[in-house]
Amino acid sequence: MGQFAFMIHPLDVESVTRQYSWAKILPERAIEAILGRLPPFKVSTITGIRSPYGEADGHFIVCPVTTRQFLRLPEETTVRRVVETGRLAERLGARVVGLGAFTAVVGDAGKTVAEQLDIAVTTGNSYTVATAIEGARNAVEYMGYNLSDVTLAVVGATGSIGRICVQMLADEVGDLVLVGRKEADLEALKEEITRSREISVGVSTDVARALPEADVIITVSSAADAIIEPEHLRPGAVVCDVARPRDVSERVASARDDVLVIEGGIVSVPGEPNWSLDIGTPRGTCMACMAETMILAMEERYENYTLGRDLTVDQVVEIERLAKHHGFSVTGFRAFDKQLSESDLRAIRKRGHENRRRMGLHVPSLDSAIAVEIDSGG
Ligand SMILES: NC(=O)c1ccc[n+]([C@@H]2O[C@H](COP(=O)([O-])OP(=O)(O)OC[C@H]3O[C@@H](n4cnc5c(N)ncnc54)[C@H](OP(=O)(O)O)[C@@H]3O)[C@@H](O)[C@H]2O)c1
């Protein structure tokens, strides 16, 4: 049986006070100071992950550093904390450790951490890419659009996950808009994409100006707070939010009933997985980055898999193949911690198409939308 550990961390101070209500009386800085002195700890044991071809057991382990601390503290401090947490994984008997959320973002995205540990390390980003693309494709299809007609914006386009999403979709979409913070990096990526393709590629460091141009958005930035607001979105837009913490503001849920926002990277896990912990996804499911670690353990493939910011298409295709082999699959559409029902989806699509028509934007024919509904069993 494969043995793994998956590293998590408190996304914010509120997630600590939700767990330990006595901490509510303390100011934010005091809670962060306490976290700074806590050693890494195991929070639960994971059992029941099983396919006809392999099994795995594991642990969730906590690196006690918030997202804000990851962004503010010196890199050597946060990388040291991640390595300490990796050593806990080793002591628990794990043969591969997955780096969750910002433990995978900090520094060189796992490379230094892997050099200092005796077990295999992965960020899980390869399977995250595969599932983000599959989820976005499914949502685009549901709305009745053809990928070849749409303008795709990727927010966080120069990052580990964003870059490979851009590379894998550049041959299929109509136009591309690359959004990030550093113009020079965006221009370099544009040059790489247009070198071998006839495609119009825009770059922008301004989310508010770039996104109203996009029909489909894959958002995967490492911003600590939401960066996509209701006024940034085109009617009928599809937004696949892969970032944790989320990039899409909660305000979008109440203010825009004409856009389809989906959480990227949530998958069903084969067997009867028991996390012994609320990981914020529906029963039997988990984040794709966690799933990548499980898949490597089920395969007993104890090698560093996804590290650094230059992912390859081959890595993504290979982990997707292994995931399908073991029965992992992308779940239906979820947004803001809630499963979208068929009637939610129909209402979004109807309103989205109406508002697009009103603004003189291309509206897909009803025929293609109905065909998808029949295909999806709706
Ligand atoms: N759903 C899942 O299963 C899953 C799995 C893994 C990771 N994630 C999440 O995915 C996100 C990205 O991970 P990553 O490993 O790709 O990170 P990364 O390599 O550090 O890339 C982050 C990207 O975001 C950009 N960015 C940061 N702040 C921004 C802002 N305010 N506006 C626009 N762009 C901004 C960065 O641009 P600059 O370089 O110009 O700053 C960079 O292009 C994180 O939130 C992570 O937690 C989710």
The ligand as an SDF file (V2000), in Angstrom:
LIG
                    3D

 48 52  0  0  0  0  0  0  0  0999 V2000
   -7.1230   24.0560   -6.9520 N   0  0  0  0  0  0  0  0  0  0  0  0
   -6.0180   23.3420   -6.7380 C   0  0  0  0  0  0  0  0  0  0  0  0
   -6.0190   22.1120   -6.6420 O   0  0  0  0  0  0  0  0  0  0  0  0
   -4.7110   24.0920   -6.6460 C   0  0  0  0  0  0  0  0  0  0  0  0
   -3.5090   23.3610   -6.7170 C   0  0  0  0  0  0  0  0  0  0  0  0
   -2.3160   24.0550   -6.6690 C   0  0  0  0  0  0  0  0  0  0  0  0
   -2.2980   25.4380   -6.5290 C   0  0  0  0  0  0  0  0  0  0  0  0
   -3.4690   26.1150   -6.4340 N   0  0  0  0  0  0  0  0  0  0  0  0
   -3.4910   27.5730   -6.3150 C   0  0  0  0  0  0  0  0  0  0  0  0
   -3.1560   28.1430   -7.5810 O   0  0  0  0  0  0  0  0  0  0  0  0
   -2.6150   29.4550   -7.3760 C   0  0  0  0  0  0  0  0  0  0  0  0
   -1.3690   29.6530   -8.2340 C   0  0  0  0  0  0  0  0  0  0  0  0
   -0.3860   28.6700   -7.9560 O   0  0  0  0  0  0  0  0  0  0  0  0
    0.9910   28.6510   -8.7760 P   0  0  0  0  0  0  0  0  0  0  0  0
    1.7640   27.5150   -8.1950 O   0  0  0  0  0  0  0  0  0  0  0  0
    0.7470   28.6630  -10.2480 O   0  0  0  0  0  0  0  0  0  0  0  0
    1.6410   30.0510   -8.3170 O   0  0  0  0  0  0  0  0  0  0  0  0
    2.8200   30.8910   -8.9760 P   0  0  0  0  0  0  0  0  0  0  0  0
    3.7010   30.0050   -9.8020 O   0  0  0  0  0  0  0  0  0  0  0  0
    3.4610   31.6680   -7.9010 O   0  0  0  0  0  0  0  0  0  0  0  0
    2.0850   31.8800   -9.9770 O   0  0  0  0  0  0  0  0  0  0  0  0
    1.2450   32.8840   -9.5340 C   0  0  0  0  0  0  0  0  0  0  0  0
    0.9040   33.8460  -10.6640 C   0  0  0  0  0  0  0  0  0  0  0  0
   -0.0410   34.7990  -10.1730 O   0  0  0  0  0  0  0  0  0  0  0  0
    0.3790   36.1030  -10.5660 C   0  0  0  0  0  0  0  0  0  0  0  0
   -0.1660   37.0740   -9.6180 N   0  0  0  0  0  0  0  0  0  0  0  0
    0.0800   37.1930   -8.3010 C   0  0  0  0  0  0  0  0  0  0  0  0
   -0.6620   38.1870   -7.7670 N   0  0  0  0  0  0  0  0  0  0  0  0
   -1.3820   38.7080   -8.7840 C   0  0  0  0  0  0  0  0  0  0  0  0
   -2.3280   39.7580   -8.8870 C   0  0  0  0  0  0  0  0  0  0  0  0
   -2.6620   40.4900   -7.8200 N   0  0  0  0  0  0  0  0  0  0  0  0
   -2.8870   40.0210  -10.0940 N   0  0  0  0  0  0  0  0  0  0  0  0
   -2.5630   39.2900  -11.1890 C   0  0  0  0  0  0  0  0  0  0  0  0
   -1.6640   38.2630  -11.1600 N   0  0  0  0  0  0  0  0  0  0  0  0
   -1.0800   37.9870   -9.9680 C   0  0  0  0  0  0  0  0  0  0  0  0
    1.8950   36.0240  -10.5760 C   0  0  0  0  0  0  0  0  0  0  0  0
    2.4130   37.0490  -11.3840 O   0  0  0  0  0  0  0  0  0  0  0  0
    3.8310   37.7290  -11.0280 P   0  0  0  0  0  0  0  0  0  0  0  0
    4.8590   36.6470  -11.1720 O   0  0  0  0  0  0  0  0  0  0  0  0
    3.9250   38.7910  -12.0620 O   0  0  0  0  0  0  0  0  0  0  0  0
    3.7270   38.2250   -9.6320 O   0  0  0  0  0  0  0  0  0  0  0  0
    2.0840   34.6290  -11.2250 C   0  0  0  0  0  0  0  0  0  0  0  0
    1.9170   34.7230  -12.6140 O   0  0  0  0  0  0  0  0  0  0  0  0
   -2.4220   29.5940   -5.8700 C   0  0  0  0  0  0  0  0  0  0  0  0
   -3.5320   30.2980   -5.3500 O   0  0  0  0  0  0  0  0  0  0  0  0
   -2.4570   28.1550   -5.3830 C   0  0  0  0  0  0  0  0  0  0  0  0
   -2.8880   28.0630   -4.0280 O   0  0  0  0  0  0  0  0  0  0  0  0
   -4.6630   25.4720   -6.5090 C   0  0  0  0  0  0  0  0  0  0  0  0
  1  2  1  0
  2  3  2  0
  2  4  1  0
  4  5  1  0
  4 48  2  0
  5  6  2  0
  6  7  1  0
  7  8  2  0
  8  9  1  0
  8 48  1  0
  9 10  1  0
  9 46  1  0
 10 11  1  0
 11 12  1  0
 11 44  1  0
 12 13  1  0
 13 14  1  0
 14 15  2  0
 14 16  1  0
 14 17  1  0
 17 18  1  0
 18 19  2  0
 18 20  1  0
 18 21  1  0
 21 22  1  0
 22 23  1  0
 23 24  1  0
 23 42  1  0
 24 25  1  0
 25 26  1  0
 25 36  1  0
 26 27  1  0
 26 35  1  0
 27 28  2  0
 28 29  1  0
 29 30  1  0
 29 35  2  0
 30 31  1  0
 30 32  2  0
 32 33  1  0
 33 34  2  0
 34 35  1  0
 36 37  1  0
 36 42  1  0
 37 38  1  0
 38 39  2  0
 38 40  1  0
 38 41  1  0
 42 43  1  0
 44 45  1  0
 44 46  1  0
 46 47  1  0
M  CHG  2   8   1  16  -1
M  END
$$$$
